[in-house]
Structures are given as C-alpha cells and as structure tokens.
Amino acid sequence: MNIKQLALPAVLACCAMLAGCSTATVVTLQNGTQYVTKDVPKTKSKDGFYEFEDISGKMVKVRADEVATVKQED
C-alpha cells in the first residue's frame, strides 16, 4: 500500500476521535444568563472564579457564587 492511501483513513480517524472529546456544556448564572461552551469549564480556581471559552471563542471569567448550574447540553 502506498502512503497516500493510508493518509486519508488516518486523518479521518483522528478527526473522529477529536470530535468525541469535546462536550458542549451550558453554564447558567443566577441572573438567568446562559453561556454555551465547547468543553466543560475549568473548575473553580483559587480566587473563586470559573474560566471558560464560549462557543464564539470569547474567554469568560465568572465568580463562582454567580453560577447556578453547569451541565452538559442535551
């Protein structure tokens, strides 16, 4: 077999594995504001904040006491 014939299936397999790694998550604040993230947000930091990137690519930092729920999107 030639390298070109092996490359396409290998690239497709890698893409499929990476697609399975991200888990869309909804972060709901106490005031009702919702942020949809590509991945599960980092847990509360030492300074009491959640940090995550929303689906538009914007970095968001929210105080932990303002967060009502963090759950996976259905």
PDB file of N, CA, C, O and CB in Angstrom:
ATOM      1  N   MET A   1       0.838  -1.182   0.000  1.00  0.00           N
ATOM      2  CA  MET A   1       0.000   0.000   0.000  1.00  0.00           C
ATOM      3  C   MET A   1       0.881   1.243   0.000  1.00  0.00           C
ATOM      4  O   MET A   1       1.995   1.247   0.525  1.00  0.00           O
ATOM      5  CB  MET A   1      -0.953  -0.001   1.214  1.00  0.00           C
ATOM      6  N   ASN A   2       0.381   2.221  -0.565  1.00  0.00           N
ATOM      7  CA  ASN A   2       1.131   3.463  -0.673  1.00  0.00           C
ATOM      8  C   ASN A   2       0.691   4.425   0.446  1.00  0.00           C
ATOM      9  O   ASN A   2      -0.416   4.311   0.972  1.00  0.00           O
ATOM     10  CB  ASN A   2       0.925   4.110  -2.077  1.00  0.00           C
ATOM     11  N   ILE A   3       1.554   5.349   0.790  1.00  0.00           N
ATOM     12  CA  ILE A   3       1.331   6.292   1.904  1.00  0.00           C
ATOM     13  C   ILE A   3       0.070   7.121   1.684  1.00  0.00           C
ATOM     14  O   ILE A   3      -0.663   7.381   2.638  1.00  0.00           O
ATOM     15  CB  ILE A   3       2.544   7.226   2.070  1.00  0.00           C
ATOM     16  N   LYS A   4      -0.193   7.533   0.474  1.00  0.00           N
ATOM     17  CA  LYS A   4      -1.373   8.365   0.202  1.00  0.00           C
ATOM     18  C   LYS A   4      -2.653   7.610   0.504  1.00  0.00           C
ATOM     19  O   LYS A   4      -3.635   8.206   0.948  1.00  0.00           O
ATOM     20  CB  LYS A   4      -1.379   8.834  -1.257  1.00  0.00           C
ATOM     21  N   GLN A   5      -2.655   6.308   0.271  1.00  0.00           N
ATOM     22  CA  GLN A   5      -3.855   5.516   0.539  1.00  0.00           C
ATOM     23  C   GLN A   5      -4.085   5.350   2.038  1.00  0.00           C
ATOM     24  O   GLN A   5      -5.223   5.174   2.474  1.00  0.00           O
ATOM     25  CB  GLN A   5      -3.747   4.144  -0.130  1.00  0.00           C
ATOM     26  N   LEU A   6      -3.033   5.403   2.817  1.00  0.00           N
ATOM     27  CA  LEU A   6      -3.171   5.266   4.260  1.00  0.00           C
ATOM     28  C   LEU A   6      -3.461   6.600   4.952  1.00  0.00           C
ATOM     29  O   LEU A   6      -4.028   6.624   6.044  1.00  0.00           O
ATOM     30  CB  LEU A   6      -1.915   4.656   4.836  1.00  0.00           C
ATOM     31  N   ALA A   7      -3.078   7.692   4.323  1.00  0.00           N
ATOM     32  CA  ALA A   7      -3.204   9.003   4.955  1.00  0.00           C
ATOM     33  C   ALA A   7      -4.655   9.414   5.180  1.00  0.00           C
ATOM     34  O   ALA A   7      -4.994   9.886   6.265  1.00  0.00           O
ATOM     35  CB  ALA A   7      -2.512  10.045   4.113  1.00  0.00           C
ATOM     36  N   LEU A   8      -5.510   9.248   4.191  1.00  0.00           N
ATOM     37  CA  LEU A   8      -6.903   9.683   4.326  1.00  0.00           C
ATOM     38  C   LEU A   8      -7.624   8.964   5.466  1.00  0.00           C
ATOM     39  O   LEU A   8      -8.238   9.633   6.297  1.00  0.00           O
ATOM     40  CB  LEU A   8      -7.651   9.450   3.019  1.00  0.00           C
ATOM     41  N   PRO A   9      -7.577   7.629   5.541  1.00  0.00           N
ATOM     42  CA  PRO A   9      -8.243   6.974   6.686  1.00  0.00           C
ATOM     43  C   PRO A   9      -7.654   7.382   8.037  1.00  0.00           C
ATOM     44  O   PRO A   9      -8.382   7.484   9.024  1.00  0.00           O
ATOM     45  CB  PRO A   9      -8.153   5.464   6.540  1.00  0.00           C
ATOM     46  N   ALA A  10      -6.348   7.614   8.087  1.00  0.00           N
ATOM     47  CA  ALA A  10      -5.726   8.026   9.339  1.00  0.00           C
ATOM     48  C   ALA A  10      -6.210   9.405   9.754  1.00  0.00           C
ATOM     49  O   ALA A  10      -6.500   9.626  10.930  1.00  0.00           O
ATOM     50  CB  ALA A  10      -4.204   8.017   9.210  1.00  0.00           C
ATOM     51  N   VAL A  11      -6.302  10.330   8.821  1.00  0.00           N
ATOM     52  CA  VAL A  11      -6.788  11.685   9.120  1.00  0.00           C
ATOM     53  C   VAL A  11      -8.245  11.638   9.561  1.00  0.00           C
ATOM     54  O   VAL A  11      -8.621  12.320  10.514  1.00  0.00           O
ATOM     55  CB  VAL A  11      -6.632  12.609   7.888  1.00  0.00           C
ATOM     56  N   LEU A  12      -9.058  10.856   8.893  1.00  0.00           N
ATOM     57  CA  LEU A  12     -10.471  10.747   9.270  1.00  0.00           C
ATOM     58  C   LEU A  12     -10.628  10.142  10.658  1.00  0.00           C
ATOM     59  O   LEU A  12     -11.483  10.578  11.429  1.00  0.00           O
ATOM     60  CB  LEU A  12     -11.233   9.904   8.246  1.00  0.00           C
ATOM     61  N   ALA A  13      -9.819   9.152  10.980  1.00  0.00           N
ATOM     62  CA  ALA A  13      -9.888   8.527  12.302  1.00  0.00           C
ATOM     63  C   ALA A  13      -9.495   9.534  13.385  1.00  0.00           C
ATOM     64  O   ALA A  13     -10.136   9.586  14.435  1.00  0.00           O
ATOM     65  CB  ALA A  13      -8.970   7.281  12.365  1.00  0.00           C
ATOM     66  N   CYS A  14      -8.465  10.324  13.148  1.00  0.00           N
ATOM     67  CA  CYS A  14      -8.042  11.341  14.116  1.00  0.00           C
ATOM     68  C   CYS A  14      -9.124  12.396  14.330  1.00  0.00           C
ATOM     69  O   CYS A  14      -9.385  12.807  15.460  1.00  0.00           O
ATOM     70  CB  CYS A  14      -6.750  12.012  13.648  1.00  0.00           C
ATOM     71  N   CYS A  15      -9.743  12.823  13.252  1.00  0.00           N
ATOM     72  CA  CYS A  15     -10.816  13.820  13.360  1.00  0.00           C
ATOM     73  C   CYS A  15     -11.994  13.272  14.154  1.00  0.00           C
ATOM     74  O   CYS A  15     -12.590  13.989  14.958  1.00  0.00           O
ATOM     75  CB  CYS A  15     -11.284  14.262  11.965  1.00  0.00           C
ATOM     76  N   ALA A  16     -12.328  12.020  13.934  1.00  0.00           N
ATOM     77  CA  ALA A  16     -13.444  11.410  14.652  1.00  0.00           C
ATOM     78  C   ALA A  16     -13.140  11.314  16.146  1.00  0.00           C
ATOM     79  O   ALA A  16     -14.021  11.532  16.978  1.00  0.00           O
ATOM     80  CB  ALA A  16     -13.751  10.018  14.082  1.00  0.00           C
ATOM     81  N   MET A  17     -11.897  10.987  16.482  1.00  0.00           N
ATOM     82  CA  MET A  17     -11.528  10.897  17.898  1.00  0.00           C
ATOM     83  C   MET A  17     -11.558  12.264  18.557  1.00  0.00           C
ATOM     84  O   MET A  17     -12.027  12.389  19.688  1.00  0.00           O
ATOM     85  CB  MET A  17     -10.138  10.273  18.054  1.00  0.00           C
ATOM     86  N   LEU A  18     -11.070  13.289  17.879  1.00  0.00           N
ATOM     87  CA  LEU A  18     -11.072  14.635  18.447  1.00  0.00           C
ATOM     88  C   LEU A  18     -12.483  15.179  18.604  1.00  0.00           C
ATOM     89  O   LEU A  18     -12.770  15.883  19.571  1.00  0.00           O
ATOM     90  CB  LEU A  18     -10.253  15.573  17.578  1.00  0.00           C
ATOM     91  N   ALA A  19     -13.354  14.864  17.676  1.00  0.00           N
ATOM     92  CA  ALA A  19     -14.736  15.343  17.761  1.00  0.00           C
ATOM     93  C   ALA A  19     -15.434  14.756  18.977  1.00  0.00           C
ATOM     94  O   ALA A  19     -16.298  15.404  19.568  1.00  0.00           O
ATOM     95  CB  ALA A  19     -15.511  14.988  16.485  1.00  0.00           C
ATOM     96  N   GLY A  20     -15.076  13.552  19.351  1.00  0.00           N
ATOM     97  CA  GLY A  20     -15.682  12.910  20.502  1.00  0.00           C
ATOM     98  C   GLY A  20     -15.188  13.457  21.828  1.00  0.00           C
ATOM     99  O   GLY A  20     -15.811  13.203  22.859  1.00  0.00           O
ATOM    100  N   CYS A  21     -14.102  14.192  21.836  1.00  0.00           N
ATOM    101  CA  CYS A  21     -13.508  14.692  23.076  1.00  0.00           C
ATOM    102  C   CYS A  21     -14.226  15.919  23.624  1.00  0.00           C
ATOM    103  O   CYS A  21     -14.257  16.120  24.839  1.00  0.00           O
ATOM    104  CB  CYS A  21     -12.055  15.022  22.850  1.00  0.00           C
ATOM    105  N   SER A  22     -14.786  16.719  22.778  1.00  0.00           N
ATOM    106  CA  SER A  22     -15.416  17.941  23.271  1.00  0.00           C
ATOM    107  C   SER A  22     -16.848  17.646  23.719  1.00  0.00           C
ATOM    108  O   SER A  22     -17.568  16.860  23.103  1.00  0.00           O
ATOM    109  CB  SER A  22     -15.402  19.042  22.180  1.00  0.00           C
ATOM    110  N   THR A  23     -17.231  18.299  24.804  1.00  0.00           N
ATOM    111  CA  THR A  23     -18.564  18.119  25.357  1.00  0.00           C
ATOM    112  C   THR A  23     -19.188  19.496  25.545  1.00  0.00           C
ATOM    113  O   THR A  23     -18.763  20.269  26.403  1.00  0.00           O
ATOM    114  CB  THR A  23     -18.521  17.328  26.704  1.00  0.00           C
ATOM    115  N   ALA A  24     -20.191  19.791  24.742  1.00  0.00           N
ATOM    116  CA  ALA A  24     -20.871  21.082  24.873  1.00  0.00           C
ATOM    117  C   ALA A  24     -21.519  21.164  26.254  1.00  0.00           C
ATOM    118  O   ALA A  24     -22.187  20.229  26.694  1.00  0.00           O
ATOM    119  CB  ALA A  24     -21.940  21.274  23.745  1.00  0.00           C
ATOM    120  N   THR A  25     -21.313  22.281  26.921  1.00  0.00           N
ATOM    121  CA  THR A  25     -21.796  22.473  28.281  1.00  0.00           C
ATOM    122  C   THR A  25     -22.516  23.811  28.379  1.00  0.00           C
ATOM    123  O   THR A  25     -22.119  24.785  27.738  1.00  0.00           O
ATOM    124  CB  THR A  25     -20.631  22.401  29.297  1.00  0.00           C
ATOM    125  N   VAL A  26     -23.569  23.858  29.178  1.00  0.00           N
ATOM    126  CA  VAL A  26     -24.312  25.096  29.408  1.00  0.00           C
ATOM    127  C   VAL A  26     -24.032  25.553  30.834  1.00  0.00           C
ATOM    128  O   VAL A  26     -24.270  24.823  31.797  1.00  0.00           O
ATOM    129  CB  VAL A  26     -25.854  24.898  29.168  1.00  0.00           C
ATOM    130  N   VAL A  27     -23.521  26.778  30.949  1.00  0.00           N
ATOM    131  CA  VAL A  27     -23.272  27.401  32.255  1.00  0.00           C
ATOM    132  C   VAL A  27     -24.375  28.429  32.457  1.00  0.00           C
ATOM    133  O   VAL A  27     -24.484  29.386  31.691  1.00  0.00           O
ATOM    134  CB  VAL A  27     -21.825  28.068  32.338  1.00  0.00           C
ATOM    135  N   THR A  28     -25.191  28.234  33.485  1.00  0.00           N
ATOM    136  CA  THR A  28     -26.295  29.145  33.777  1.00  0.00           C
ATOM    137  C   THR A  28     -25.952  29.945  35.023  1.00  0.00           C
ATOM    138  O   THR A  28     -25.571  29.385  36.052  1.00  0.00           O
ATOM    139  CB  THR A  28     -27.634  28.370  33.966  1.00  0.00           C
ATOM    140  N   LEU A  29     -26.092  31.261  34.918  1.00  0.00           N
ATOM    141  CA  LEU A  29     -25.813  32.143  36.047  1.00  0.00           C
ATOM    142  C   LEU A  29     -27.074  32.363  36.874  1.00  0.00           C
ATOM    143  O   LEU A  29     -28.176  32.035  36.434  1.00  0.00           O
ATOM    144  CB  LEU A  29     -25.253  33.488  35.558  1.00  0.00           C
ATOM    145  N   GLN A  30     -26.913  32.913  38.056  1.00  0.00           N
ATOM    146  CA  GLN A  30     -28.038  33.182  38.953  1.00  0.00           C
ATOM    147  C   GLN A  30     -29.061  34.132  38.324  1.00  0.00           C
ATOM    148  O   GLN A  30     -30.253  34.045  38.618  1.00  0.00           O
ATOM    149  CB  GLN A  30     -27.529  33.768  40.265  1.00  0.00           C
ATOM    150  N   ASN A  31     -28.590  35.045  37.452  1.00  0.00           N
ATOM    151  CA  ASN A  31     -29.499  36.008  36.830  1.00  0.00           C
ATOM    152  C   ASN A  31     -30.168  35.463  35.566  1.00  0.00           C
ATOM    153  O   ASN A  31     -30.902  36.190  34.897  1.00  0.00           O
ATOM    154  CB  ASN A  31     -28.748  37.278  36.497  1.00  0.00           C
ATOM    155  N   GLY A  32     -29.923  34.197  35.232  1.00  0.00           N
ATOM    156  CA  GLY A  32     -30.561  33.572  34.079  1.00  0.00           C
ATOM    157  C   GLY A  32     -29.733  33.579  32.811  1.00  0.00           C
ATOM    158  O   GLY A  32     -30.105  32.922  31.839  1.00  0.00           O
ATOM    159  N   THR A  33     -28.623  34.299  32.789  1.00  0.00           N
ATOM    160  CA  THR A  33     -27.744  34.323  31.627  1.00  0.00           C
ATOM    161  C   THR A  33     -27.159  32.937  31.404  1.00  0.00           C
ATOM    162  O   THR A  33     -26.731  32.279  32.353  1.00  0.00           O
ATOM    163  CB  THR A  33     -26.619  35.369  31.806  1.00  0.00           C
ATOM    164  N   GLN A  34     -27.141  32.490  30.147  1.00  0.00           N
ATOM    165  CA  GLN A  34     -26.581  31.183  29.829  1.00  0.00           C
ATOM    166  C   GLN A  34     -25.434  31.330  28.839  1.00  0.00           C
ATOM    167  O   GLN A  34     -25.513  32.102  27.884  1.00  0.00           O
ATOM    168  CB  GLN A  34     -27.665  30.252  29.263  1.00  0.00           C
ATOM    169  N   TYR A  35     -24.378  30.582  29.081  1.00  0.00           N
ATOM    170  CA  TYR A  35     -23.240  30.504  28.175  1.00  0.00           C
ATOM    171  C   TYR A  35     -23.113  29.065  27.714  1.00  0.00           C
ATOM    172  O   TYR A  35     -23.166  28.144  28.530  1.00  0.00           O
ATOM    173  CB  TYR A  35     -21.923  31.001  28.859  1.00  0.00           C
ATOM    174  N   VAL A  36     -22.944  28.861  26.409  1.00  0.00           N
ATOM    175  CA  VAL A  36     -22.697  27.534  25.868  1.00  0.00           C
ATOM    176  C   VAL A  36     -21.208  27.448  25.570  1.00  0.00           C
ATOM    177  O   VAL A  36     -20.657  28.305  24.880  1.00  0.00           O
ATOM    178  CB  VAL A  36     -23.564  27.252  24.583  1.00  0.00           C
ATOM    179  N   THR A  37     -20.559  26.414  26.091  1.00  0.00           N
ATOM    180  CA  THR A  37     -19.128  26.244  25.919  1.00  0.00           C
ATOM    181  C   THR A  37     -18.849  25.022  25.058  1.00  0.00           C
ATOM    182  O   THR A  37     -19.698  24.142  24.915  1.00  0.00           O
ATOM    183  CB  THR A  37     -18.429  26.117  27.277  1.00  0.00           C
ATOM    184  N   LYS A  38     -17.650  24.978  24.486  1.00  0.00           N
ATOM    185  CA  LYS A  38     -17.246  23.823  23.686  1.00  0.00           C
ATOM    186  C   LYS A  38     -16.905  22.647  24.588  1.00  0.00           C
ATOM    187  O   LYS A  38     -17.202  21.501  24.251  1.00  0.00           O
ATOM    188  CB  LYS A  38     -16.045  24.175  22.791  1.00  0.00           C
ATOM    189  N   ASP A  39     -16.294  22.916  25.715  1.00  0.00           N
ATOM    190  CA  ASP A  39     -15.858  21.892  26.655  1.00  0.00           C
ATOM    191  C   ASP A  39     -16.343  22.239  28.048  1.00  0.00           C
ATOM    192  O   ASP A  39     -16.836  23.340  28.293  1.00  0.00           O
ATOM    193  CB  ASP A  39     -14.327  21.741  26.637  1.00  0.00           C
ATOM    194  N   VAL A  40     -16.197  21.295  28.950  1.00  0.00           N
ATOM    195  CA  VAL A  40     -16.568  21.530  30.343  1.00  0.00           C
ATOM    196  C   VAL A  40     -15.641  22.603  30.907  1.00  0.00           C
ATOM    197  O   VAL A  40     -14.424  22.497  30.750  1.00  0.00           O
ATOM    198  CB  VAL A  40     -16.486  20.209  31.188  1.00  0.00           C
ATOM    199  N   PRO A  41     -16.178  23.627  31.556  1.00  0.00           N
ATOM    200  CA  PRO A  41     -15.334  24.691  32.097  1.00  0.00           C
ATOM    201  C   PRO A  41     -14.379  24.170  33.165  1.00  0.00           C
ATOM    202  O   PRO A  41     -14.633  23.158  33.818  1.00  0.00           O
ATOM    203  CB  PRO A  41     -16.197  25.801  32.674  1.00  0.00           C
ATOM    204  N   LYS A  42     -13.267  24.899  33.320  1.00  0.00           N
ATOM    205  CA  LYS A  42     -12.342  24.562  34.396  1.00  0.00           C
ATOM    206  C   LYS A  42     -13.057  24.775  35.717  1.00  0.00           C
ATOM    207  O   LYS A  42     -13.860  25.696  35.868  1.00  0.00           O
ATOM    208  CB  LYS A  42     -11.038  25.417  34.318  1.00  0.00           C
ATOM    209  N   THR A  43     -12.755  23.916  36.661  1.00  0.00           N
ATOM    210  CA  THR A  43     -13.404  24.051  37.960  1.00  0.00           C
ATOM    211  C   THR A  43     -12.979  25.339  38.639  1.00  0.00           C
ATOM    212  O   THR A  43     -12.066  26.027  38.183  1.00  0.00           O
ATOM    213  CB  THR A  43     -13.081  22.853  38.851  1.00  0.00           C
ATOM    214  N   LYS A  44     -13.637  25.645  39.707  1.00  0.00           N
ATOM    215  CA  LYS A  44     -13.404  26.896  40.415  1.00  0.00           C
ATOM    216  C   LYS A  44     -11.916  27.047  40.764  1.00  0.00           C
ATOM    217  O   LYS A  44     -11.303  26.133  41.315  1.00  0.00           O
ATOM    218  CB  LYS A  44     -14.268  26.959  41.692  1.00  0.00           C
ATOM    219  N   SER A  45     -11.363  28.185  40.443  1.00  0.00           N
ATOM    220  CA  SER A  45      -9.953  28.454  40.729  1.00  0.00           C
ATOM    221  C   SER A  45      -9.777  28.911  42.174  1.00  0.00           C
ATOM    222  O   SER A  45     -10.755  29.097  42.897  1.00  0.00           O
ATOM    223  CB  SER A  45      -9.399  29.519  39.761  1.00  0.00           C
ATOM    224  N   LYS A  46      -8.531  29.090  42.587  1.00  0.00           N
ATOM    225  CA  LYS A  46      -8.228  29.508  43.960  1.00  0.00           C
ATOM    226  C   LYS A  46      -8.880  30.851  44.306  1.00  0.00           C
ATOM    227  O   LYS A  46      -9.278  31.092  45.446  1.00  0.00           O
ATOM    228  CB  LYS A  46      -6.714  29.601  44.157  1.00  0.00           C
ATOM    229  N   ASP A  47      -8.977  31.716  43.291  1.00  0.00           N
ATOM    230  CA  ASP A  47      -9.548  33.038  43.553  1.00  0.00           C
ATOM    231  C   ASP A  47     -11.073  33.068  43.454  1.00  0.00           C
ATOM    232  O   ASP A  47     -11.671  34.141  43.533  1.00  0.00           O
ATOM    233  CB  ASP A  47      -8.967  34.037  42.591  1.00  0.00           C
ATOM    234  N   GLY A  48     -11.718  31.897  43.281  1.00  0.00           N
ATOM    235  CA  GLY A  48     -13.170  31.816  43.316  1.00  0.00           C
ATOM    236  C   GLY A  48     -13.870  32.127  42.009  1.00  0.00           C
ATOM    237  O   GLY A  48     -15.000  32.615  42.026  1.00  0.00           O
ATOM    238  N   PHE A  49     -13.228  31.856  40.863  1.00  0.00           N
ATOM    239  CA  PHE A  49     -13.809  32.123  39.556  1.00  0.00           C
ATOM    240  C   PHE A  49     -13.847  30.864  38.698  1.00  0.00           C
ATOM    241  O   PHE A  49     -13.000  29.981  38.830  1.00  0.00           O
ATOM    242  CB  PHE A  49     -13.027  33.217  38.846  1.00  0.00           C
ATOM    243  N   TYR A  50     -14.839  30.799  37.820  1.00  0.00           N
ATOM    244  CA  TYR A  50     -14.863  29.820  36.740  1.00  0.00           C
ATOM    245  C   TYR A  50     -14.337  30.519  35.490  1.00  0.00           C
ATOM    246  O   TYR A  50     -14.694  31.668  35.227  1.00  0.00           O
ATOM    247  CB  TYR A  50     -16.314  29.234  36.512  1.00  0.00           C
ATOM    248  N   GLU A  51     -13.498  29.844  34.724  1.00  0.00           N
ATOM    249  CA  GLU A  51     -12.994  30.399  33.477  1.00  0.00           C
ATOM    250  C   GLU A  51     -13.301  29.421  32.361  1.00  0.00           C
ATOM    251  O   GLU A  51     -13.057  28.222  32.492  1.00  0.00           O
ATOM    252  CB  GLU A  51     -11.468  30.693  33.559  1.00  0.00           C
ATOM    253  N   PHE A  52     -13.845  29.940  31.247  1.00  0.00           N
ATOM    254  CA  PHE A  52     -14.162  29.081  30.111  1.00  0.00           C
ATOM    255  C   PHE A  52     -14.236  29.912  28.842  1.00  0.00           C
ATOM    256  O   PHE A  52     -14.307  31.141  28.884  1.00  0.00           O
ATOM    257  CB  PHE A  52     -15.487  28.330  30.343  1.00  0.00           C
ATOM    258  N   GLU A  53     -14.219  29.215  27.711  1.00  0.00           N
ATOM    259  CA  GLU A  53     -14.356  29.857  26.400  1.00  0.00           C
ATOM    260  C   GLU A  53     -15.728  29.503  25.853  1.00  0.00           C
ATOM    261  O   GLU A  53     -16.069  28.326  25.742  1.00  0.00           O
ATOM    262  CB  GLU A  53     -13.216  29.409  25.410  1.00  0.00           C
ATOM    263  N   ASP A  54     -16.526  30.527  25.507  1.00  0.00           N
ATOM    264  CA  ASP A  54     -17.854  30.240  24.956  1.00  0.00           C
ATOM    265  C   ASP A  54     -17.719  29.822  23.491  1.00  0.00           C
ATOM    266  O   ASP A  54     -16.619  29.824  22.940  1.00  0.00           O
ATOM    267  CB  ASP A  54     -18.791  31.479  25.089  1.00  0.00           C
ATOM    268  N   ILE A  55     -18.838  29.465  22.867  1.00  0.00           N
ATOM    269  CA  ILE A  55     -18.765  28.928  21.502  1.00  0.00           C
ATOM    270  C   ILE A  55     -18.350  29.959  20.463  1.00  0.00           C
ATOM    271  O   ILE A  55     -17.978  29.600  19.346  1.00  0.00           O
ATOM    272  CB  ILE A  55     -20.095  28.351  21.114  1.00  0.00           C
ATOM    273  N   SER A  56     -18.409  31.235  20.820  1.00  0.00           N
ATOM    274  CA  SER A  56     -17.950  32.266  19.882  1.00  0.00           C
ATOM    275  C   SER A  56     -16.442  32.498  19.993  1.00  0.00           C
ATOM    276  O   SER A  56     -15.869  33.255  19.209  1.00  0.00           O
ATOM    277  CB  SER A  56     -18.699  33.580  20.133  1.00  0.00           C
ATOM    278  N   GLY A  57     -15.798  31.842  20.973  1.00  0.00           N
ATOM    279  CA  GLY A  57     -14.362  31.984  21.150  1.00  0.00           C
ATOM    280  C   GLY A  57     -13.965  33.016  22.188  1.00  0.00           C
ATOM    281  O   GLY A  57     -12.777  33.264  22.390  1.00  0.00           O
ATOM    282  N   LYS A  58     -14.936  33.617  22.846  1.00  0.00           N
ATOM    283  CA  LYS A  58     -14.672  34.650  23.853  1.00  0.00           C
ATOM    284  C   LYS A  58     -14.368  33.997  25.205  1.00  0.00           C
ATOM    285  O   LYS A  58     -15.092  33.106  25.648  1.00  0.00           O
ATOM    286  CB  LYS A  58     -15.884  35.620  23.977  1.00  0.00           C
ATOM    287  N   MET A  59     -13.288  34.451  25.857  1.00  0.00           N
ATOM    288  CA  MET A  59     -12.957  33.952  27.191  1.00  0.00           C
ATOM    289  C   MET A  59     -13.861  34.638  28.215  1.00  0.00           C
ATOM    290  O   MET A  59     -14.013  35.860  28.207  1.00  0.00           O
ATOM    291  CB  MET A  59     -11.450  34.198  27.526  1.00  0.00           C
ATOM    292  N   VAL A  60     -14.456  33.837  29.091  1.00  0.00           N
ATOM    293  CA  VAL A  60     -15.381  34.349  30.101  1.00  0.00           C
ATOM    294  C   VAL A  60     -14.857  33.946  31.475  1.00  0.00           C
ATOM    295  O   VAL A  60     -14.436  32.808  31.682  1.00  0.00           O
ATOM    296  CB  VAL A  60     -16.839  33.809  29.872  1.00  0.00           C
ATOM    297  N   LYS A  61     -14.887  34.885  32.400  1.00  0.00           N
ATOM    298  CA  LYS A  61     -14.493  34.633  33.782  1.00  0.00           C
ATOM    299  C   LYS A  61     -15.630  35.088  34.674  1.00  0.00           C
ATOM    300  O   LYS A  61     -16.006  36.260  34.655  1.00  0.00           O
ATOM    301  CB  LYS A  61     -13.158  35.365  34.147  1.00  0.00           C
ATOM    302  N   VAL A  62     -16.188  34.161  35.466  1.00  0.00           N
ATOM    303  CA  VAL A  62     -17.379  34.428  36.267  1.00  0.00           C
ATOM    304  C   VAL A  62     -17.111  34.013  37.709  1.00  0.00           C
ATOM    305  O   VAL A  62     -16.513  32.967  37.961  1.00  0.00           O
ATOM    306  CB  VAL A  62     -18.619  33.677  35.696  1.00  0.00           C
ATOM    307  N   ARG A  63     -17.553  34.834  38.647  1.00  0.00           N
ATOM    308  CA  ARG A  63     -17.426  34.455  40.063  1.00  0.00           C
ATOM    309  C   ARG A  63     -18.236  33.191  40.322  1.00  0.00           C
ATOM    310  O   ARG A  63     -19.339  33.036  39.799  1.00  0.00           O
ATOM    311  CB  ARG A  63     -17.901  35.611  41.001  1.00  0.00           C
ATOM    312  N   ALA A  64     -17.689  32.300  41.122  1.00  0.00           N
ATOM    313  CA  ALA A  64     -18.334  31.012  41.387  1.00  0.00           C
ATOM    314  C   ALA A  64     -19.697  31.170  42.053  1.00  0.00           C
ATOM    315  O   ALA A  64     -20.596  30.366  41.804  1.00  0.00           O
ATOM    316  CB  ALA A  64     -17.440  30.155  42.261  1.00  0.00           C
ATOM    317  N   ASP A  65     -19.867  32.186  42.891  1.00  0.00           N
ATOM    318  CA  ASP A  65     -21.157  32.360  43.562  1.00  0.00           C
ATOM    319  C   ASP A  65     -22.241  32.890  42.626  1.00  0.00           C
ATOM    320  O   ASP A  65     -23.415  32.906  42.996  1.00  0.00           O
ATOM    321  CB  ASP A  65     -21.001  33.300  44.738  1.00  0.00           C
ATOM    322  N   GLU A  66     -21.870  33.324  41.423  1.00  0.00           N
ATOM    323  CA  GLU A  66     -22.843  33.758  40.430  1.00  0.00           C
ATOM    324  C   GLU A  66     -23.347  32.601  39.564  1.00  0.00           C
ATOM    325  O   GLU A  66     -24.341  32.752  38.853  1.00  0.00           O
ATOM    326  CB  GLU A  66     -22.235  34.830  39.551  1.00  0.00           C
ATOM    327  N   VAL A  67     -22.673  31.449  39.613  1.00  0.00           N
ATOM    328  CA  VAL A  67     -23.032  30.299  38.773  1.00  0.00           C
ATOM    329  C   VAL A  67     -24.112  29.482  39.467  1.00  0.00           C
ATOM    330  O   VAL A  67     -23.951  29.070  40.616  1.00  0.00           O
ATOM    331  CB  VAL A  67     -21.787  29.412  38.473  1.00  0.00           C
ATOM    332  N   ALA A  68     -25.229  29.250  38.751  1.00  0.00           N
ATOM    333  CA  ALA A  68     -26.314  28.437  39.288  1.00  0.00           C
ATOM    334  C   ALA A  68     -26.094  26.970  38.944  1.00  0.00           C
ATOM    335  O   ALA A  68     -26.147  26.111  39.825  1.00  0.00           O
ATOM    336  CB  ALA A  68     -27.671  28.918  38.748  1.00  0.00           C
ATOM    337  N   THR A  69     -25.844  26.673  37.654  1.00  0.00           N
ATOM    338  CA  THR A  69     -25.638  25.281  37.217  1.00  0.00           C
ATOM    339  C   THR A  69     -24.593  25.211  36.116  1.00  0.00           C
ATOM    340  O   THR A  69     -24.366  26.167  35.374  1.00  0.00           O
ATOM    341  CB  THR A  69     -26.959  24.662  36.726  1.00  0.00           C
ATOM    342  N   VAL A  70     -23.974  24.055  36.039  1.00  0.00           N
ATOM    343  CA  VAL A  70     -23.061  23.707  34.950  1.00  0.00           C
ATOM    344  C   VAL A  70     -23.432  22.292  34.543  1.00  0.00           C
ATOM    345  O   VAL A  70     -23.209  21.345  35.297  1.00  0.00           O
ATOM    346  CB  VAL A  70     -21.527  23.822  35.380  1.00  0.00           C
ATOM    347  N   LYS A  71     -24.006  22.145  33.335  1.00  0.00           N
ATOM    348  CA  LYS A  71     -24.401  20.789  32.923  1.00  0.00           C
ATOM    349  C   LYS A  71     -24.207  20.608  31.421  1.00  0.00           C
ATOM    350  O   LYS A  71     -24.207  21.570  30.653  1.00  0.00           O
ATOM    351  CB  LYS A  71     -25.873  20.509  33.308  1.00  0.00           C
ATOM    352  N   GLN A  72     -24.044  19.352  31.027  1.00  0.00           N
ATOM    353  CA  GLN A  72     -23.845  19.022  29.624  1.00  0.00           C
ATOM    354  C   GLN A  72     -25.103  19.321  28.835  1.00  0.00           C
ATOM    355  O   GLN A  72     -26.223  19.109  29.300  1.00  0.00           O
ATOM    356  CB  GLN A  72     -23.449  17.554  29.461  1.00  0.00           C
ATOM    357  N   GLU A  73     -24.882  19.829  27.607  1.00  0.00           N
ATOM    358  CA  GLU A  73     -26.002  20.140  26.733  1.00  0.00           C
ATOM    359  C   GLU A  73     -26.586  18.842  26.182  1.00  0.00           C
ATOM    360  O   GLU A  73     -25.848  17.911  25.858  1.00  0.00           O
ATOM    361  CB  GLU A  73     -25.561  21.080  25.582  1.00  0.00           C
ATOM    362  N   ASP A  74     -27.893  18.785  26.078  1.00  0.00           N
ATOM    363  CA  ASP A  74     -28.550  17.577  25.544  1.00  0.00           C
ATOM    364  C   ASP A  74     -28.465  17.493  24.054  1.00  0.00           C
ATOM    365  O   ASP A  74     -28.969  16.540  23.460  1.00  0.00           O
ATOM    366  CB  ASP A  74     -29.992  17.535  25.955  1.00  0.00           C
TER     367      ASP A  74
END
